[in-house]
Amino acid sequence: MSMIKFSSKVDEEVWKDFKALANESHQQISGLLTEALSEYLQKKKVRVAVLEELEKSIEENEALGKLLAQ
């Protein structure tokens, strides 16, 4: 896997906690950061997919919903 270098800003307390977690888990910061970003992206992608399926289901079942609302 190719790696890139980037720069950003983060809350100082969050960074201290992040560094402590990396140290406690015997991981390099870059590895832990890659893992955290990957998990965050996966969670967001799943949420988008679920919302899209929910919207599709509501559209497909609009007539049934109207009947049930009566």
MOZI-V513301 format. One record per pair of residues at least 12 apart in sequence whose C-alpha atoms are under 7 Angstrom apart, sorted by the first residue. I is the first residue (numbers start at 1). J is the second residue. If there is no record, write none. Layout:
BEGIN
i->(I:I)
j->(J:J)
END
This chain:
BEGIN
none
END
